[in-house]
Amino acid sequence: MKILFLGDIVGRSGRDAVCDWLPRARKEHALDFIVVNGENAAAGFGITPAIAGELFKVGVDVITTGNHVWDQQDIVPYIAKEKRLLRPHNYPDSAPGTGVCLATNARGQSLAVLHLQGQLYMHELLSCPFVCADEVLKTYPLAGKANAILVDIHAEATSEKMALGHYLDGRVSFVVGTHTHVPTNDTHILRGGTAYQTDAGMCGDYDSVIGMEKSAPIKRFTGKITKGLKLAPATGEATICGAIVETDDKTGLATRIEPVKLGGVLV
């Protein structure tokens, strides 16, 4: 199978670029599944039902989020019903929604998507993502109920993401990091056959500070003043960042990983 994953979509610039490219990308790259992280899609903070619907309409199979999942109030009742929109699975069970989705395409292929959030340097106090992954994989063993398994680890620390990649090596198809909005140059296949990238980067305007218009973040750093300095997404041409992973039909392990970097200032 061929699976496309795109990093954090930031604001309208990122949304427009992704929505314009995806219908062509599915045909040009013969994609079987498309997964995107959409937690910054609504003006940089969270995602709305309308934006989620827009992404599903252009071919996205599953949307992951992260620590900004609850920023838009109207997402709470929506995520409770829409199983293709995930919040981190290691949130408390009382939180609406789920962090696991089993997507099936027209050819009968299945992809399990597991969404986790890291513990290091994150404000939320969540359950251990390593233990959470172990529990989920009891239900979704690779090449069992799922032909392939993708794990989005939304975390600040590169060490935590890398440790999870090695911990799950050989048990999932692809471990990819999100949250820091900067693509890392380490796409490779681990020894056990799991594709890995520390951070997919963002889909947004890189002439910015992690997707936000530059002036307010710079003033925050230089003047230590936060009140009245509203963060807003940069509106220039977006760079689409992510990766395409190919998997073996029998084992579900990765046979190839190729980074995606299209448009904007990075290209």
VMD Tcl script that draws the C-alpha trace (Angstrom):
set ca {
  {0.00 0.00 0.00}
  {0.98 3.64 -0.40}
  {0.14 5.93 2.51}
  {0.54 9.72 2.54}
  {0.92 11.56 5.83}
  {0.96 15.37 6.01}
  {2.16 17.37 9.01}
  {0.27 20.02 10.97}
  {-1.95 22.15 8.71}
  {-1.63 25.78 9.83}
  {-4.31 28.31 8.92}
  {-5.95 29.10 5.59}
  {-2.67 29.09 3.68}
  {-1.98 25.51 4.69}
  {-5.58 24.41 4.17}
  {-5.83 25.87 0.69}
  {-2.54 24.28 -0.42}
  {-3.50 20.86 0.93}
  {-7.04 20.92 -0.44}
  {-5.79 21.98 -3.87}
  {-3.07 19.30 -4.07}
  {-4.67 16.21 -2.54}
  {-7.10 15.24 -5.33}
  {-4.21 15.31 -7.82}
  {-1.82 13.63 -5.39}
  {-4.06 10.61 -4.87}
  {-4.06 9.92 -8.63}
  {-0.45 10.89 -9.40}
  {1.03 8.85 -6.54}
  {-1.60 6.05 -6.59}
  {-2.30 6.63 -2.90}
  {-4.32 4.09 -0.95}
  {-4.73 6.21 2.20}
  {-4.26 9.86 3.19}
  {-3.79 10.95 6.81}
  {-3.23 14.57 7.87}
  {-2.68 16.39 11.15}
  {-5.22 19.22 11.31}
  {-4.88 20.63 14.81}
  {-3.86 24.13 13.68}
  {-6.16 24.33 10.67}
  {-8.64 26.83 12.19}
  {-6.74 30.13 12.22}
  {-3.81 28.32 13.85}
  {-5.75 26.98 16.82}
  {-7.71 23.73 16.62}
  {-10.07 22.52 13.94}
  {-13.78 23.07 13.24}
  {-16.39 20.62 11.93}
  {-16.56 22.60 8.68}
  {-12.80 22.38 8.12}
  {-12.75 18.68 8.96}
  {-15.55 18.17 6.44}
  {-13.61 20.11 3.82}
  {-10.57 17.85 4.31}
  {-12.65 14.67 4.14}
  {-14.27 15.98 0.95}
  {-10.91 16.28 -0.86}
  {-9.91 12.73 0.03}
  {-8.47 12.69 3.55}
  {-9.21 9.37 5.26}
  {-8.20 10.22 8.84}
  {-7.38 13.49 10.64}
  {-5.16 13.60 13.73}
  {-4.86 16.55 16.10}
  {-2.85 17.13 19.29}
  {-2.73 19.51 22.23}
  {-4.88 22.10 20.41}
  {-7.70 19.64 19.78}
  {-10.17 21.42 22.10}
  {-9.43 25.02 21.02}
  {-12.65 25.31 18.99}
  {-15.72 24.73 21.17}
  {-17.90 23.26 18.43}
  {-15.45 20.40 17.90}
  {-16.45 18.64 21.13}
  {-19.84 17.25 20.01}
  {-18.48 16.64 16.51}
  {-15.45 14.58 17.56}
  {-17.68 12.46 19.79}
  {-19.49 11.24 16.67}
  {-16.91 11.53 13.86}
  {-14.58 8.55 14.34}
  {-12.25 9.67 11.52}
  {-11.21 12.74 13.56}
  {-8.84 11.65 16.32}
  {-7.65 13.17 19.58}
  {-4.60 11.66 21.31}
  {-5.55 8.20 22.58}
  {-3.70 8.66 25.87}
  {-6.11 11.41 26.94}
  {-8.44 10.32 29.77}
  {-11.24 7.95 28.80}
  {-13.73 10.65 29.83}
  {-12.57 12.87 26.95}
  {-14.89 12.75 23.91}
  {-13.76 10.89 20.83}
  {-11.02 8.34 20.36}
  {-7.39 8.12 19.30}
  {-7.69 5.01 17.12}
  {-9.35 4.57 13.75}
  {-9.48 1.61 11.37}
  {-9.94 2.99 7.86}
  {-10.91 0.76 4.95}
  {-10.70 1.69 1.26}
  {-12.65 0.55 -1.80}
  {-10.15 -2.25 -2.43}
  {-10.79 -3.73 1.01}
  {-7.42 -2.67 2.42}
  {-7.30 -1.47 6.01}
  {-5.14 1.08 7.80}
  {-5.15 1.52 11.58}
  {-4.20 5.02 12.71}
  {-3.07 5.48 16.31}
  {-2.70 9.03 17.61}
  {-0.61 9.65 20.74}
  {0.72 12.69 22.58}
  {4.09 12.91 24.30}
  {4.69 13.68 27.95}
  {7.95 15.67 27.93}
  {7.55 19.49 27.96}
  {3.82 19.29 27.19}
  {1.29 21.08 29.41}
  {-1.24 18.24 29.53}
  {-0.65 15.43 32.02}
  {-1.46 12.34 29.97}
  {-1.00 8.61 30.29}
  {2.21 7.00 29.07}
  {2.15 6.81 25.24}
  {4.32 3.69 25.28}
  {1.92 1.77 27.49}
  {-1.04 3.11 25.53}
  {0.49 1.87 22.25}
  {1.04 -1.59 23.72}
  {-2.62 -1.84 24.71}
  {-3.89 -0.74 21.28}
  {-1.62 -3.16 19.42}
  {-3.20 -6.06 21.29}
  {-6.39 -5.27 19.36}
  {-4.72 -4.20 16.11}
  {-1.73 -6.47 15.46}
  {0.17 -5.63 12.29}
  {-0.94 -7.69 9.27}
  {-3.86 -8.91 11.36}
  {-6.96 -6.78 11.67}
  {-5.01 -3.98 9.97}
  {-2.94 -4.35 6.80}
  {-0.83 -1.39 7.92}
  {-0.52 0.77 11.05}
  {0.42 4.47 11.22}
  {1.30 6.17 14.53}
  {1.26 9.97 14.87}
  {3.20 10.95 18.01}
  {2.44 14.60 18.79}
  {5.34 15.61 21.00}
  {7.88 18.32 21.78}
  {10.97 16.23 22.51}
  {12.79 14.57 19.63}
  {14.17 11.99 22.06}
  {10.68 10.87 23.08}
  {9.61 10.53 19.44}
  {12.73 8.56 18.51}
  {12.37 6.29 21.54}
  {8.78 5.50 20.58}
  {9.86 4.78 17.00}
  {12.41 2.21 18.16}
  {10.00 0.83 20.77}
  {7.40 0.13 18.07}
  {9.89 -0.96 15.41}
  {8.65 -4.09 13.69}
  {5.17 -3.76 15.20}
  {3.80 -0.88 13.10}
  {4.29 0.40 9.56}
  {5.14 4.06 10.19}
  {5.89 6.23 13.24}
  {5.82 9.95 12.47}
  {6.17 12.95 14.76}
  {4.14 16.15 14.70}
  {3.82 19.34 16.82}
  {7.10 21.23 16.27}
  {6.21 22.38 12.72}
  {9.75 21.89 11.37}
  {10.44 18.93 9.02}
  {13.34 16.76 10.14}
  {15.77 15.31 7.61}
  {15.69 11.76 9.01}
  {13.15 9.82 6.96}
  {14.34 6.22 7.01}
  {13.31 2.65 7.72}
  {14.31 1.29 11.12}
  {16.00 -2.12 11.49}
  {12.75 -3.93 12.24}
  {11.02 -2.56 9.13}
  {9.13 0.45 10.52}
  {9.32 3.73 8.57}
  {10.20 6.71 10.73}
  {10.45 10.53 10.70}
  {10.94 12.60 13.85}
  {8.72 15.41 12.61}
  {6.77 15.70 9.38}
  {6.84 19.50 9.55}
  {3.83 21.69 8.85}
  {1.68 22.54 5.88}
  {1.81 26.32 6.08}
  {3.77 29.47 5.28}
  {7.39 28.98 6.39}
  {8.13 32.72 6.04}
  {6.92 32.85 9.63}
  {7.57 31.66 13.17}
  {6.29 28.06 13.11}
  {3.42 29.17 10.89}
  {2.53 32.39 12.69}
  {3.00 35.92 11.34}
  {6.44 37.01 12.56}
  {5.95 40.32 14.40}
  {4.02 39.10 17.47}
  {6.32 36.15 18.28}
  {9.40 38.34 17.87}
  {7.95 40.96 20.22}
  {7.14 38.22 22.73}
  {10.74 36.99 22.68}
  {12.39 40.43 22.73}
  {10.05 42.30 25.08}
  {8.62 39.45 27.15}
  {5.19 40.98 26.63}
  {2.38 38.58 25.81}
  {-0.82 40.50 26.50}
  {-2.29 42.19 23.46}
  {0.03 40.40 21.06}
  {-2.34 38.11 19.21}
  {-0.86 35.27 17.20}
  {-2.19 34.93 13.67}
  {-1.22 32.48 10.91}
  {1.08 33.75 8.17}
  {-0.74 34.08 4.86}
  {1.99 33.60 2.25}
  {2.39 30.59 -0.03}
  {2.43 27.36 1.96}
  {4.91 24.52 1.81}
  {3.26 21.09 1.98}
  {5.35 18.78 4.18}
  {4.98 15.11 5.00}
  {5.98 11.69 3.71}
  {4.78 8.84 1.53}
  {5.32 5.32 2.86}
  {4.97 2.09 0.90}
  {4.24 -1.14 2.78}
  {4.54 -4.84 2.06}
  {1.18 -6.52 1.48}
  {2.04 -9.60 3.54}
  {3.89 -8.17 6.54}
  {2.58 -4.60 6.69}
  {6.14 -3.36 7.23}
  {7.60 -0.46 5.26}
  {9.50 -1.03 2.03}
  {10.07 2.65 1.18}
  {9.66 6.13 2.63}
  {9.90 9.34 0.65}
  {9.69 12.84 2.18}
  {7.23 15.32 0.68}
  {8.13 19.02 0.43}
  {6.22 21.10 -2.11}
  {5.89 24.83 -2.76}
  {6.58 27.88 -0.65}
  {9.92 29.16 0.59}
  {11.38 25.76 1.52}
  {11.37 24.75 -2.16}
}
mol new
graphics top color blue
foreach p $ca { graphics top sphere $p radius 0.5 }
foreach p [lrange $ca 0 end-1] q [lrange $ca 1 end] { graphics top cylinder $p $q radius 0.2 }
display resetview
